[in-house]
Structure formats: structure tokens, C-alpha cells
Amino acid sequence: MLKQLVECVPNISEGRDQAKIEAIVNEVRQVEGVQLLDVDPGASTNRTVITFVGTPEETVEAAFRLIKKAGELIDMSKQKGEHPRMGATDVCPFVPVANISMEECVALAHQLGERVGKELQIPGYFYESAAKTPERKNLAHCRSGEYEGLDKLSQDKWKPDFGPAAFNDQVKKTGATAIGARDFLVAYNINLNTTSTRRANAIAFDIREAGRLKREGNPITGKKVFDENGEPARVPGTLKAVKGIGWYIEEYGIAQLSLNLTNINVTPVHVAFDEAVKKAAERGIRVTGSEVVGLMPLRVLIEAADHYLTKQERSLGISESEKIKIAVKSLGLDDLAPFKAEEKIIEYMIEDGSGSRLVDMDLVAFANETASESPAPGGGSVSAYCGAMGIALGTMVANLSAHKRGWDDRWESFSKWAEEGMKYQTELLYLVDEDTASFNGIMEAYGMPKGNEQEEKARHEAIQAATKYAIQIPLRVAQTALKSMEVMKAMVETGNPNSITDAGVGAMCARTAVLGAVMNVKINTGDLEDKAYVEEVLKESADIVAKAEQIEQEVRTIIDQHLA
């Protein structure tokens, strides 16, 4: 399973006392599995925005520790600042970044809120997607009256979702906290070949959801139009979940559209860019590029690349790095400065840069490491890598077929096969390291102390758990390699005939991966006491081997007929 990542962006009501800020932030640093990305204090607002990202459970733990420390160090009865606030930790939203859904982030918010209410006795409300009532989706509603109005906690209408329903002595110090789940907000600037702020504003008004004021006659100087409630009427813009203005940037000598994309599921970056290009052209202005302010999830660029590849009728089944290049060039993200993916993409910011992963090695280093006296990487990791290379060949044939002259009407079908191939390749490359990790897990379990009965029992249980995992990983290799063979079979049947032998080699690599992985399954089952599970796994393994050998034979028969 791919690693889940969630972002957390707590705002604390302290932006002036650096010692307090550092002490609160340090709580995040101490949680393994979480990486601090940004700390942004503001003196006039007396508020600090803290951004960190990590795996779900660890992120909840870091948020809890931060809220606890903020409650200890910040006295809300003495706090003053320009920004609206109601608590020492004023808001704490969870934001899905990678391989995690909004529903899962809502569950994290509720989990944190329950802990904060019960263990810290801090009251609060769930907001945005985590809200339990419609009106509480709006943060401004939850924060109505701010800290000074928290005597509302005892009213039925304002009963908190968690924590004490009273403005007692402790709550007078900590205030209340809003905990929520929301989508990723992207601050996005689009570059124009003009210096006119007025022209840039006009384009921003064309695009942003709020649009512009409705006027009679001249859209700029005409008399305002009011609705039946006496409120100024508006002409809505073309994009939902977009806020924006135009401005002039002295540093670059150009005007920009400054957009906030408040829900990238509703309006992704590439949709905003294309709409800006269209609306700018209508006003005789050209978009020259764009820039993302701060960090972004990887999916922003992957979705953009898929969008532009589809428009070009090109295969989507290409590597992540190639997709990033296409997205950067399509959106002009390198217009004003070089685009550094490792500094702009959240997932890359938190990757382990130690170079310890096997798949990060070059081919020679991987071969040398395998040949060394170390028992890992062994046959399991090599089987996974063999499978990865096999499906890489199958994916290559799919991509060549998608781009073959005269086959333009078939590009989409081959693109889908290539996408399938890349999915299997990604999984198998992950399993290269995971197989070695599972072996190391067994070694660690055997190294546990066994000086007394309790330690012996814990050691035994750990060995059994590690052994079971060391069976499951090569089984996943075999399962994935078998699935990948369908791509190679489809390519020898329907793909570019000039590359039919490449698909054949890919199928043979996949079959080897299956056989090698199953060998590792079998050798590890000998030490597992759960014999019912062993019987089930061995039966499935035998079925996988039989199917792999059958597909390989079918592929080789087709190739032999073609070559004859």
C-alpha cells in the first residue's frame, strides 16, 4: 500500500513571543513520521501558522501535542491581536495530500477532537468537511463572538462538539479550538504580458467565482444594480472555488493574476490556467507562465500532465518525472525562475534523502549490493525488480503502439494499457525495498531479549508476526507480477508488431518474478505456526504459478508464430 500523507495547518494565537512559538513548534519536531514544513509568525496579528505533514496517526499525535503545549503556554485572557481568534490553538485543519481521502481526514479530525475534549478539557467545534451540522461548516460561524463571546458554550445552540460546555477557569485560559478537514488551498499566480493592473483585474473578475458587480450600461462606470434584497447584484465569474485579483509585481515588471484555488477538486490548477489563457486572449493579452506560491501536492502536477497529454492524444502511461516535466512546461512554471520539484512538491520535501533505498541505487550499485556478503537484498527483492523490468518492457510497447503512425484512433486504448503497466511497475518497485525490510524485520525479532518468560513470549509473537509479513510481501510480488502479464499478452496480440519480442521478454521476466517470489513464500512458511494460513497461501501460490506459466506459454506461441 502506498504511503498515506496528510497535512496539518494549526494556527496558534501567539505571533510575538519567539520562545513560546519555538516551544510549541518543538512538540511537532519530536514526533517521528512527521515533518515540519513551515512556521509563519505575524506580530500584528499575534498569530503563527504552522504547517507540517506526515502519516495519519503520527500527524494526529503531533497536532494533539501542539494543542496541549499551546494551551499550557498561551493565556487567552491576556491575548490581543488583529486576527479573529477564540483559542490558544485557534484552528487545526487536516488536509489530504497523498493516498488519503477527505473522509479519512474527517475521521482524523473527529479523533483529535475527542482526545482534546476528554484529555485536555478544551472545548471546540468541528468545521468545514468535519462539521457535524451544516451551519458549523463555516469557520466564521463557529468563531462568532470570538474569545470574548465564549460564554456561549453553555447555550444549547452553541454546545461544543467536544470538551466542556462551560466557560470555566481553564477554558478562560485556553479558549476554544476549531478542528476541521478541508481540501488543499493553492495560491497560484498567472503571469501576463502586460503591466496594467486594471487589465489584470478585469481578467481576474472574469474568472473568480465572485465575479464583478453588475452595472447598467458600462460595466466599469455604469450605475450599480441591486437585487430584490437591496444587495449589490453580481455577475459571477466562470470558475468555482476561485478567489482572485490582479496586481503589478515590481520585481518582475509584469502584471499577474493572483488566484486562491480553495478547492482543487472543483477547479484544479490546469483548469484555472487554461481559463486564464482564454480570458486574457479575449482582451488581447497573452499568458506567459505561472507560479505556485508555497508547496503543492504531487497530484497537482500529475493531473495537469494527464490533462495536457490527453489534449495531445499522447499516452498517459509514462513515468512520474516525465509527467512533471510536461506539467512544468505546459503551465510555464519555469517562466520567472527555475522550477525545483524537490522544493515545491510536498511528497518530495519529506522523502528520506539518505539514499538508503535499493531502488534509488544505480544498476551497478544495486548489482554490487546484491553480490555482497550481506544476505539482503536477496531473491525476493530481485524477483520484485525482475517483475518491475518486465512490466517496464510491456509498458514501453504500449507507449510505442500509442504513438505509432496510422494508429491515431487507437492511442487511448494503448494509453490505458500503459497506465496499467505503470501502476504495476510502481507497486513492484515499492516491493523491492519492502521485501528487504520484511527480512530485516525477522532479524530484529530474533534479536529481541529473551531473559524471562514475558520477554520470551513477546519475542515469539514478534517472530511469528514478522514471518507472516515476510510471506505476505513476496506473495504480493507474485500477485502483481501475474497481473502485469496481461499487459504483455495484450501487447503481443495487438501492439506494435515491431516490438513484439520486447513484450515477450517482459512476459518471461514477469514469470520469473512469480516463480522467484513463490520460492520465498514457501521458504518462509516453514517457520509459521498458523498452518491454516500456510495451507491457504500455498494453494494460492500454486494457482499463481500455473497461471503465469500458462500466459507465458501463450505469449511465446504467438511470438513464434509471428517470427515464423
C-alpha positions as CSV (number, residue, x, y, z in Angstrom):
1,M,0.0,0.0,0.0
2,L,1.3,3.4,-0.9
3,K,2.2,5.7,1.9
4,Q,-0.6,8.0,3.1
5,L,0.2,11.6,3.8
6,V,-1.9,14.3,5.5
7,E,-1.1,17.9,6.0
8,C,-2.0,19.7,9.3
9,V,-2.1,23.6,9.5
10,P,-2.7,24.7,13.1
11,N,-2.9,28.4,13.8
12,I,-1.9,29.4,17.3
13,S,-2.7,32.7,18.9
14,E,0.9,33.8,19.5
15,G,3.0,35.6,17.0
16,R,5.3,37.7,19.1
17,D,7.0,35.6,21.8
18,Q,9.5,33.6,19.9
19,A,10.4,31.4,22.9
20,K,6.8,30.3,23.2
21,I,6.4,29.7,19.5
22,E,9.6,27.6,19.4
23,A,8.4,25.5,22.4
24,I,5.1,24.8,20.8
25,V,6.6,24.0,17.4
26,N,9.2,21.7,19.0
27,E,6.3,19.4,20.0
28,V,5.8,18.7,16.3
29,R,9.5,18.1,15.7
30,Q,9.6,15.4,18.4
31,V,7.0,13.1,16.6
32,E,8.7,10.6,14.3
33,G,6.9,10.3,11.0
34,V,6.0,14.0,10.8
35,Q,8.0,16.7,9.1
36,L,7.7,20.4,9.9
37,L,7.4,22.4,6.6
38,D,6.8,26.0,7.6
39,V,6.4,28.3,10.6
40,D,5.0,31.7,9.8
41,P,4.6,34.1,12.7
42,G,2.8,37.5,12.4
43,A,3.4,40.2,15.0
44,S,0.4,42.5,14.2
45,T,-2.0,39.5,14.0
46,N,-0.3,37.9,17.0
47,R,-0.8,34.6,15.3
48,T,1.5,31.9,13.9
49,V,0.6,29.5,11.1
50,I,2.4,26.1,11.5
51,T,2.5,23.6,8.6
52,F,3.5,20.0,9.0
53,V,2.9,16.8,7.1
54,G,3.1,13.1,7.9
55,T,1.4,9.8,8.1
56,P,-2.1,9.9,9.6
57,E,-1.7,8.6,13.1
58,E,1.6,10.5,13.7
59,T,0.1,13.7,12.4
60,V,-2.8,13.4,14.8
61,E,-0.3,12.8,17.6
62,A,1.7,15.9,16.6
63,A,-1.4,18.0,16.5
64,F,-2.5,16.8,19.9
65,R,0.9,17.6,21.5
66,L,0.9,21.1,19.8
67,I,-2.6,21.9,21.1
68,K,-1.6,20.7,24.6
69,K,1.5,22.8,24.7
70,A,-0.2,25.9,23.3
71,G,-2.9,25.6,25.9
72,E,-0.2,25.5,28.6
73,L,1.8,28.5,27.3
74,I,-0.8,30.9,25.9
75,D,-3.2,32.7,28.2
76,M,-6.1,33.8,26.1
77,S,-7.4,36.1,28.8
78,K,-4.4,38.3,28.0
79,Q,-4.1,37.7,24.3
80,K,-4.7,40.6,21.8
81,G,-4.3,40.7,18.1
82,E,-5.8,41.9,14.8
83,H,-6.8,38.4,13.6
84,P,-10.1,36.8,14.7
85,R,-9.4,34.1,17.3
86,M,-11.1,32.1,20.0
87,G,-8.4,29.8,21.4
88,A,-4.7,29.3,22.1
89,T,-4.8,26.9,19.1
90,D,-7.5,28.7,17.1
91,V,-7.9,26.3,14.2
92,C,-6.4,23.0,13.3
93,P,-7.4,21.7,9.8
94,F,-6.3,18.4,8.2
95,V,-5.7,18.4,4.5
96,P,-5.4,15.3,2.3
97,V,-2.1,15.2,0.4
98,A,-1.4,11.7,-0.9
99,N,-3.3,8.4,-1.0
100,I,-5.8,9.6,1.6
101,S,-9.5,10.6,1.2
102,M,-11.3,13.6,2.6
103,E,-13.5,11.1,4.6
104,E,-10.4,9.7,6.2
105,C,-9.2,13.3,7.1
106,V,-12.7,13.9,8.6
107,A,-12.2,10.8,10.8
108,L,-8.8,12.1,11.9
109,A,-10.3,15.5,12.8
110,H,-13.0,13.8,14.9
111,Q,-10.4,11.5,16.6
112,L,-8.3,14.5,17.5
113,G,-11.3,16.5,18.8
114,E,-12.4,13.7,21.1
115,R,-8.9,13.5,22.6
116,V,-8.6,17.2,23.0
117,G,-12.0,17.4,24.7
118,K,-11.5,14.4,27.0
119,E,-7.8,14.6,27.9
120,L,-7.2,18.3,27.8
121,Q,-10.7,19.6,28.7
122,I,-10.5,22.1,25.8
123,P,-13.8,22.7,24.1
124,G,-14.3,23.3,20.4
125,Y,-16.2,22.8,17.1
126,F,-15.7,20.7,14.0
127,Y,-15.8,22.8,10.9
128,E,-15.5,22.6,7.1
129,S,-15.9,18.9,5.9
130,A,-15.6,17.7,9.5
131,A,-18.7,19.7,10.6
132,K,-21.5,17.7,12.2
133,T,-24.1,20.4,11.5
134,P,-24.5,22.4,8.2
135,E,-24.0,25.8,9.9
136,R,-20.8,24.8,11.5
137,K,-19.1,24.1,8.1
138,N,-18.4,27.9,8.1
139,L,-15.4,28.7,10.4
140,A,-16.6,32.3,10.8
141,H,-19.9,30.9,12.3
142,C,-18.0,28.7,14.7
143,R,-15.8,31.6,15.8
144,S,-18.8,34.0,16.2
145,G,-18.1,36.3,19.1
146,E,-14.5,35.2,19.2
147,Y,-12.8,34.5,22.5
148,E,-14.7,37.3,24.3
149,G,-18.0,35.6,23.4
150,L,-17.2,32.1,24.7
151,D,-19.8,32.3,27.4
152,K,-22.0,31.0,24.6
153,L,-20.6,27.5,25.3
154,S,-23.3,26.9,27.8
155,Q,-26.1,27.7,25.4
156,D,-27.8,24.8,23.6
157,K,-27.3,26.4,20.2
158,W,-23.5,26.7,20.9
159,K,-22.9,23.5,22.7
160,P,-19.4,22.4,21.7
161,D,-18.8,19.3,19.6
162,F,-16.1,18.3,22.1
163,G,-14.9,19.4,25.5
164,P,-16.7,21.1,28.4
165,A,-19.8,23.2,27.7
166,A,-18.8,25.9,30.1
167,F,-16.6,29.0,30.2
168,N,-14.8,27.8,33.3
169,D,-11.4,28.9,34.7
170,Q,-9.4,26.6,32.5
171,V,-11.3,27.5,29.3
172,K,-10.8,31.1,30.1
173,K,-7.1,30.4,29.7
174,T,-7.1,28.0,26.7
175,G,-10.1,29.3,24.9
176,A,-11.8,27.0,22.3
177,T,-10.4,25.3,19.2
178,A,-11.9,24.6,15.8
179,I,-10.8,21.3,14.3
180,G,-11.6,20.6,10.7
181,A,-10.8,18.9,7.4
182,R,-10.6,20.8,4.2
183,D,-9.1,20.5,0.7
184,F,-5.7,21.8,-0.2
185,L,-5.6,25.5,-1.0
186,V,-3.3,26.5,-3.7
187,A,-2.0,30.1,-4.0
188,Y,-1.5,30.4,-7.8
189,N,-0.2,33.4,-9.8
190,I,-0.5,33.6,-13.5
191,N,1.9,35.8,-15.5
192,L,0.7,38.3,-18.1
193,N,2.5,40.1,-20.9
194,T,1.2,43.5,-19.6
195,T,2.0,45.9,-16.9
196,S,-1.7,47.0,-16.5
197,T,-3.2,46.2,-13.1
198,R,-6.6,47.3,-14.4
199,R,-6.4,44.8,-17.3
200,A,-5.2,42.1,-14.9
201,N,-8.1,42.8,-12.5
202,A,-10.6,42.6,-15.4
203,I,-9.3,39.1,-16.2
204,A,-9.4,38.1,-12.6
205,F,-13.0,39.3,-12.3
206,D,-13.9,37.3,-15.4
207,I,-12.6,34.1,-13.7
208,R,-13.1,34.3,-10.0
209,E,-16.3,32.8,-8.5
210,A,-17.5,36.1,-7.1
211,G,-17.1,37.8,-10.5
212,R,-17.8,41.5,-10.5
213,L,-20.6,44.0,-9.6
214,K,-23.4,44.2,-12.0
215,R,-23.8,47.6,-13.6
216,E,-26.2,49.3,-16.0
217,G,-24.6,50.1,-19.4
218,N,-20.9,50.5,-19.0
219,P,-19.5,47.5,-16.9
220,I,-17.0,49.8,-15.2
221,T,-18.6,53.1,-14.7
222,G,-22.3,52.3,-15.0
223,K,-24.8,52.5,-12.2
224,K,-24.8,49.6,-9.7
225,V,-27.6,47.1,-10.0
226,F,-29.3,45.9,-6.7
227,D,-31.2,42.6,-6.1
228,E,-34.6,42.2,-4.5
229,N,-33.0,42.3,-1.0
230,G,-31.3,45.6,-1.7
231,E,-27.9,43.9,-2.0
232,P,-25.5,44.7,-4.9
233,A,-26.1,42.2,-7.7
234,R,-23.1,40.4,-9.2
235,V,-22.1,38.9,-12.5
236,P,-20.4,35.6,-11.5
237,G,-17.1,34.5,-12.9
238,T,-16.5,31.3,-14.8
239,L,-14.7,29.2,-12.2
240,K,-16.0,27.9,-8.9
241,A,-13.9,27.8,-5.7
242,V,-11.6,30.5,-7.0
243,K,-10.8,33.9,-5.5
244,G,-8.6,36.4,-7.3
245,I,-7.4,39.9,-8.1
246,G,-4.9,41.4,-10.5
247,W,-1.7,43.2,-9.4
248,Y,1.6,44.5,-10.6
249,I,4.8,42.9,-9.5
250,E,7.7,45.4,-9.4
251,E,10.3,42.6,-9.0
252,Y,9.3,41.0,-12.4
253,G,8.0,44.1,-14.1
254,I,4.7,42.4,-15.1
255,A,1.1,42.1,-14.0
256,Q,-0.2,38.9,-12.6
257,L,-3.5,37.2,-11.7
258,S,-3.3,36.3,-8.0
259,L,-5.6,33.4,-7.5
260,N,-6.5,31.3,-4.5
261,L,-7.8,27.9,-5.6
262,T,-9.8,27.0,-2.5
263,N,-10.8,23.5,-3.7
264,I,-8.5,21.9,-6.3
265,N,-11.1,19.1,-6.7
266,V,-13.5,21.7,-8.1
267,T,-11.0,23.8,-10.0
268,P,-7.6,22.2,-10.5
269,V,-4.6,24.4,-11.4
270,H,-4.6,23.4,-15.1
271,V,-8.3,24.4,-15.4
272,A,-7.5,27.8,-13.9
273,F,-4.6,28.2,-16.2
274,D,-6.5,27.3,-19.4
275,E,-9.3,29.6,-18.4
276,A,-6.9,32.5,-17.8
277,V,-5.3,31.9,-21.2
278,K,-8.8,32.1,-22.8
279,K,-10.0,35.2,-21.0
280,A,-6.6,37.0,-21.4
281,A,-6.7,36.3,-25.2
282,E,-10.2,37.9,-25.4
283,R,-8.6,41.1,-24.0
284,G,-5.6,41.0,-26.3
285,I,-3.3,39.8,-23.6
286,R,-1.1,36.7,-23.5
287,V,-0.3,34.4,-20.6
288,T,3.4,33.8,-20.4
289,G,3.6,31.4,-17.5
290,S,2.6,30.9,-13.9
291,E,3.9,30.1,-10.4
292,V,2.6,28.2,-7.4
293,V,3.2,30.1,-4.1
294,G,4.5,27.7,-1.4
295,L,4.1,23.9,-1.6
296,M,1.7,21.7,-3.5
297,P,0.8,18.0,-3.6
298,L,2.3,15.9,-6.3
299,R,-1.2,15.3,-7.8
300,V,-1.5,18.9,-8.9
301,L,1.2,18.3,-11.5
302,I,0.3,14.7,-12.3
303,E,-3.3,15.8,-13.1
304,A,-2.1,18.7,-15.2
305,A,0.2,16.4,-17.2
306,D,-2.6,14.0,-17.8
307,H,-4.8,16.8,-18.9
308,Y,-2.3,18.1,-21.5
309,L,-1.3,14.6,-22.6
310,T,-4.9,13.8,-23.3
311,K,-5.3,17.0,-25.3
312,Q,-2.3,16.0,-27.4
313,E,-3.7,12.4,-27.7
314,R,-0.5,11.1,-26.1
315,S,-0.2,8.1,-23.8
316,L,-0.6,8.8,-20.1
317,G,1.4,5.7,-19.1
318,I,4.7,7.4,-18.6
319,S,7.0,8.0,-15.6
320,E,6.2,10.5,-12.8
321,S,9.4,12.5,-13.6
322,E,8.3,12.9,-17.3
323,K,4.8,14.0,-16.3
324,I,6.3,16.6,-14.0
325,K,8.4,18.0,-16.9
326,I,5.3,18.1,-19.1
327,A,3.2,19.9,-16.4
328,V,6.0,22.5,-15.8
329,K,6.3,23.3,-19.5
330,S,2.6,23.3,-20.1
331,L,1.9,25.7,-17.2
332,G,5.0,27.7,-17.7
333,L,6.1,27.2,-14.1
334,D,9.7,28.0,-15.1
335,D,8.8,31.3,-16.6
336,L,10.1,33.5,-13.8
337,A,12.6,31.2,-12.1
338,P,13.8,27.6,-12.4
339,F,11.2,25.1,-11.1
340,K,12.7,22.8,-8.4
341,A,10.4,19.9,-7.8
342,E,12.2,18.8,-4.7
343,E,11.5,22.2,-3.1
344,K,7.9,22.6,-4.3
345,I,6.2,19.2,-4.1
346,I,5.2,18.2,-0.6
347,E,5.9,14.5,-1.1
348,Y,9.4,15.2,-2.3
349,M,10.1,17.5,0.6
350,I,9.5,14.7,3.1
351,E,11.3,11.9,1.3
352,D,14.2,10.2,3.0
353,G,17.2,11.8,1.4
354,S,19.6,9.3,2.8
355,G,19.8,7.3,-0.5
356,S,19.3,4.1,1.5
357,R,16.5,2.7,-0.7
358,L,17.6,0.0,-3.1
359,V,15.5,1.5,-5.9
360,D,17.5,4.7,-5.6
361,M,20.7,3.0,-6.4
362,D,22.1,2.9,-10.0
363,L,22.2,-0.5,-11.7
364,V,25.9,-1.2,-10.9
365,A,25.4,-0.3,-7.2
366,F,22.3,-2.5,-6.9
367,A,24.2,-5.4,-8.5
368,N,27.2,-4.9,-6.3
369,E,25.0,-4.7,-3.2
370,T,23.2,-7.9,-4.2
371,A,26.6,-9.7,-4.7
372,S,28.0,-8.6,-1.4
373,E,28.1,-10.8,1.7
374,S,25.0,-9.2,3.1
375,P,22.0,-11.5,3.0
376,A,19.8,-8.7,1.8
377,P,18.7,-7.8,-0.9
378,G,18.1,-11.4,-1.8
379,G,15.9,-13.4,-4.1
380,G,12.7,-11.7,-3.0
381,S,13.9,-8.2,-3.8
382,V,15.5,-9.3,-7.1
383,S,12.2,-11.1,-8.0
384,A,10.3,-7.8,-7.5
385,Y,12.9,-5.9,-9.5
386,C,12.7,-8.5,-12.3
387,G,9.0,-8.1,-12.4
388,A,9.4,-4.3,-12.5
389,M,11.7,-4.6,-15.5
390,G,9.3,-7.0,-17.2
391,I,6.3,-4.7,-16.9
392,A,8.5,-1.7,-17.9
393,L,9.0,-3.5,-21.3
394,G,5.3,-4.2,-21.6
395,T,4.6,-0.5,-20.9
396,M,7.2,0.5,-23.5
397,V,5.4,-1.5,-26.1
398,A,2.1,0.1,-25.2
399,N,3.6,3.6,-25.4
400,L,5.2,2.8,-28.8
401,S,1.9,1.5,-30.0
402,A,0.0,4.6,-28.8
403,H,2.4,6.8,-30.9
404,K,2.6,4.5,-34.0
405,R,1.9,6.3,-37.3
406,G,-1.5,5.4,-38.6
407,W,-2.8,4.2,-35.3
408,D,-4.0,7.6,-34.0
409,D,-7.5,6.2,-33.5
410,R,-6.2,3.6,-31.1
411,W,-4.0,5.8,-28.8
412,E,-6.5,5.9,-26.0
413,S,-6.7,2.1,-25.7
414,F,-2.9,1.7,-25.6
415,S,-2.6,4.6,-23.2
416,K,-4.9,2.7,-20.7
417,W,-2.6,-0.4,-21.0
418,A,0.4,1.8,-20.4
419,E,-1.2,3.3,-17.3
420,E,-1.9,-0.2,-16.0
421,G,1.7,-1.0,-16.6
422,M,3.0,2.0,-14.7
423,K,0.7,1.1,-11.8
424,Y,2.2,-2.4,-11.6
425,Q,5.7,-1.0,-12.0
426,T,5.3,1.4,-9.2
427,E,4.0,-1.4,-6.9
428,L,6.8,-3.8,-7.8
429,L,9.5,-1.1,-7.2
430,Y,8.0,-0.4,-3.8
431,L,8.1,-4.2,-3.1
432,V,11.9,-4.3,-3.9
433,D,12.7,-2.5,-0.7
434,E,9.7,-3.8,1.2
435,D,10.9,-7.4,0.8
436,T,14.3,-6.5,2.3
437,A,12.5,-4.6,5.1
438,S,10.4,-7.7,5.8
439,F,13.6,-9.8,6.1
440,N,15.2,-7.2,8.4
441,G,12.0,-7.4,10.5
442,I,12.6,-11.1,11.1
443,M,16.2,-10.4,12.1
444,E,15.1,-7.7,14.5
445,A,12.5,-10.0,16.1
446,Y,15.1,-12.8,16.6
447,G,17.4,-10.2,18.2
448,M,14.8,-9.3,20.9
449,P,15.7,-10.1,24.6
450,K,14.5,-13.5,26.0
451,G,15.7,-13.3,29.6
452,N,12.4,-14.2,31.2
453,E,9.0,-15.7,30.3
454,Q,7.4,-12.4,29.4
455,E,10.3,-11.4,27.1
456,E,10.3,-14.9,25.6
457,K,6.6,-14.6,24.9
458,A,6.9,-11.1,23.3
459,R,9.9,-12.3,21.2
460,H,8.0,-15.4,20.0
461,E,4.9,-13.3,19.0
462,A,7.2,-10.8,17.2
463,I,8.9,-13.5,15.2
464,Q,5.6,-15.0,14.1
465,A,4.2,-11.6,13.1
466,A,7.4,-10.8,11.2
467,T,7.4,-14.2,9.5
468,K,3.8,-13.7,8.4
469,Y,4.7,-10.3,6.9
470,A,7.7,-11.9,5.1
471,I,5.2,-14.3,3.5
472,Q,2.8,-11.6,2.5
473,I,5.3,-9.4,0.7
474,P,6.6,-12.0,-1.8
475,L,3.0,-13.1,-2.3
476,R,2.2,-9.6,-3.3
477,V,5.1,-9.7,-5.7
478,A,3.7,-12.8,-7.3
479,Q,0.2,-11.5,-7.4
480,T,1.3,-8.2,-9.0
481,A,3.7,-9.8,-11.5
482,L,0.9,-12.2,-12.6
483,K,-1.5,-9.2,-13.2
484,S,1.2,-7.4,-15.2
485,M,1.4,-10.4,-17.6
486,E,-2.0,-9.4,-19.0
487,V,-0.3,-6.2,-20.3
488,M,2.4,-8.2,-22.1
489,K,-0.1,-10.6,-23.6
490,A,-2.3,-7.8,-24.9
491,M,0.8,-6.2,-26.5
492,V,1.9,-9.3,-28.3
493,E,-1.7,-9.7,-29.5
494,T,-2.5,-6.1,-30.5
495,G,0.6,-4.0,-30.0
496,N,3.2,-2.7,-32.4
497,P,4.5,-5.8,-34.3
498,N,8.0,-4.4,-34.4
499,S,8.2,-4.6,-30.6
500,I,6.5,-8.0,-30.1
501,T,9.7,-9.6,-28.8
502,D,10.1,-6.8,-26.2
503,A,6.7,-7.7,-24.8
504,G,7.8,-11.4,-24.9
505,V,10.9,-10.7,-22.8
506,G,8.7,-8.7,-20.4
507,A,6.4,-11.7,-20.0
508,M,9.3,-14.0,-19.3
509,C,10.7,-11.6,-16.7
510,A,7.2,-11.5,-15.1
511,R,7.0,-15.3,-15.0
512,T,10.5,-15.4,-13.4
513,A,9.3,-12.8,-10.8
514,V,6.3,-15.0,-10.0
515,L,8.4,-18.2,-9.6
516,G,11.1,-16.4,-7.5
517,A,8.6,-14.8,-5.3
518,V,6.7,-18.0,-4.7
519,M,10.0,-19.7,-3.7
520,N,10.4,-17.0,-1.0
521,V,6.8,-17.6,0.1
522,K,7.4,-21.3,0.5
523,I,10.7,-21.0,2.5
524,N,9.1,-18.6,4.9
525,T,6.0,-20.7,5.6
526,G,8.2,-23.3,7.3
527,D,8.5,-21.2,10.4
528,L,4.9,-20.1,10.7
529,E,2.7,-21.8,13.2
530,D,-0.6,-20.7,11.6
531,K,-0.9,-23.8,9.5
532,A,-4.4,-22.9,8.1
533,Y,-2.9,-19.7,6.8
534,V,0.1,-21.6,5.3
535,E,-2.2,-24.0,3.5
536,E,-4.2,-21.1,2.1
537,V,-1.1,-19.3,0.9
538,L,0.5,-22.3,-0.7
539,K,-2.7,-23.1,-2.6
540,E,-2.9,-19.5,-3.9
541,S,0.8,-19.6,-4.8
542,A,0.4,-22.8,-6.8
543,D,-2.5,-21.2,-8.7
544,I,-0.5,-18.1,-9.5
545,V,2.4,-20.2,-10.8
546,A,0.2,-22.3,-13.0
547,K,-1.5,-19.1,-14.5
548,A,1.9,-17.4,-15.0
549,E,3.3,-20.4,-16.9
550,Q,0.2,-20.6,-19.0
551,I,0.3,-17.0,-20.0
552,E,4.0,-17.1,-20.7
553,Q,3.5,-20.1,-23.0
554,E,0.6,-18.4,-24.8
555,V,2.8,-15.3,-25.3
556,R,5.7,-17.4,-26.6
557,T,3.4,-19.3,-29.0
558,I,2.1,-16.0,-30.5
559,I,5.7,-14.7,-30.9
560,D,6.9,-18.0,-32.5
561,Q,4.0,-17.8,-35.0
562,H,4.8,-14.2,-35.8
563,L,8.5,-14.8,-36.3
564,A,7.8,-17.9,-38.4
